[in-house]
Amino acid sequence: MTDTSDLGENEISAIIEMAWDDQTSFNAIEIQTGLTEKQVIKIMRSNLKARSFQVWRARVTGRRAKHEKLRV
């Protein structure tokens, strides 16, 4: 598990970009960065405006493309 406090601005930007991408699952983000879904959510919460975070959470909650377990 990667400590999120050790991440640089470029790494955080890349994680945010992957998290917004509908085709990149949380599992793929974890493989590439070592960050769990909870850590990605924490990064998104602390780096986005409150409304942007709410929109993102609503968008990814239950979305098959973001959760490997939900893919058929």
Secondary structure, DSSP 8 states (H G I E B T S, - for coil): ---GGG--HHHHHHHHHHHH-TTS-HHHHHHHH---HHHHHHHHHHHS-HHHHHHHHHHHTT-GGG-GGG--
